[in-house]
Amino acid sequence: MASCEMCGYNGELKRAVVEGSLLLLCDKCIRFGEVVELRRPPSEDIISGRIKKMNTSRFASMRMTGVYSEVVEEVLIVKNYFELIKKARERMTKTQDEVARDIAEKVSIIQGVESGRLEPSLKLARKLEQYFKVDLIRRISNSKENEDIEENLGLKPGSITIGDIIKIKK
């Protein structure tokens, strides 16, 4: 059994906020703070909320006649990103300091990316793409691979399962 966090009394405790801290307090110490009642929503509300969220237009592209599509899109940064960035910066006749200031990054980050010892994050790569108008991010989708598998197995489009994707050695 828990004890009061102010006096150490073992008994019935309530949650209260005392000077900005949430504490478990006994009836004697509860006067030093404000009682806080914590409520948890029933699990049914949580599940129905998830269903409602999945039915919004944001997830509409994922729906496919009641079954969610298994199209996975992988995002990669091109191998020669450092060359593309350096050439684009030189073409614009900008210094690394100017580029860093314009895209709100540190000069050391720009130097590391241009030298090739630092691979940019996706966020930084998108900034650099917009600034220099070069393609640094490549999107790879496996939907073509799924279509080929479905066609070879004689399945209806969209009816592929995990068992269909597993490669079996013959």
Backbone hydrogen bonds, N-H to C=O, Kabsch-Sander energy under -0.5 kcal/mol:
donor,donor_aa,acceptor,acceptor_aa,energy
4,C,9,Y,-2.7
5,E,24,L,-2.9
8,G,4,C,-1.0
11,G,2,A,-0.7
11,G,9,Y,-0.6
14,K,25,L,-2.7
16,A,23,L,-2.5
17,V,34,E,-2.7
18,V,16,A,-0.6
18,V,21,S,-2.8
19,E,17,V,-0.5
21,S,18,V,-1.7
23,L,16,A,-3.2
23,L,21,S,-0.6
25,L,14,K,-3.2
25,L,23,L,-0.6
30,I,26,C,-1.3
31,R,28,K,-0.5
32,F,29,C,-1.9
33,G,30,I,-1.5
34,E,17,V,-2.0
36,V,15,R,-2.5
38,L,36,V,-0.6
39,R,37,E,-0.5
45,D,42,P,-0.9
46,I,42,P,-1.2
47,I,43,S,-2.3
48,S,44,E,-2.6
49,G,45,D,-2.1
50,R,46,I,-1.9
51,I,47,I,-2.1
52,K,48,S,-2.5
53,K,49,G,-2.3
54,M,50,R,-2.3
55,N,51,I,-1.2
56,T,53,K,-1.3
59,F,56,T,-1.2
60,A,57,S,-1.1
62,M,59,F,-1.2
63,R,59,F,-0.8
63,R,60,A,-0.7
64,M,67,V,-0.8
67,V,64,M,-2.1
69,S,62,M,-2.2
72,V,70,E,-0.6
74,E,72,V,-0.6
74,E,140,I,-3.9
76,L,74,E,-0.5
76,L,138,R,-2.9
78,V,136,L,-2.6
81,Y,78,V,-1.0
84,L,80,N,-2.0
85,I,81,Y,-2.4
86,K,82,F,-2.2
87,K,83,E,-2.7
88,A,84,L,-2.1
89,R,85,I,-2.4
90,E,86,K,-2.5
91,R,87,K,-2.4
92,M,88,A,-1.7
93,T,90,E,-1.0
94,K,89,R,-2.0
99,V,95,T,-2.1
100,A,96,Q,-2.5
101,R,97,D,-2.3
102,D,98,E,-2.5
103,I,99,V,-2.2
104,A,100,A,-0.5
104,A,101,R,-0.6
105,E,100,A,-2.6
110,I,106,K,-1.6
111,Q,107,V,-2.7
112,G,108,S,-2.2
113,V,109,I,-2.4
114,E,110,I,-2.5
115,S,111,Q,-1.9
116,G,112,G,-0.9
117,R,112,G,-1.0
118,L,112,G,-1.6
125,A,121,S,-2.9
126,R,122,L,-2.3
127,K,123,K,-1.9
128,L,124,L,-2.8
129,E,125,A,-2.4
130,Q,126,R,-2.3
131,Y,127,K,-2.5
132,F,128,L,-2.8
133,K,129,E,-1.8
134,V,129,E,-0.7
136,L,134,V,-0.8
138,R,76,L,-3.7
140,I,74,E,-3.5
142,N,72,V,-1.8
146,N,142,N,-2.1
147,E,143,S,-2.1
148,D,144,K,-2.1
149,I,145,E,-2.1
150,E,146,N,-2.7
151,E,147,E,-2.3
152,N,148,D,-2.4
153,L,149,I,-2.2
154,G,150,E,-0.8
154,G,151,E,-0.6
155,L,150,E,-2.5
159,S,156,K,-2.0
164,D,161,T,-0.7
165,I,161,T,-1.0
166,I,162,I,-1.4
168,I,166,I,-0.6
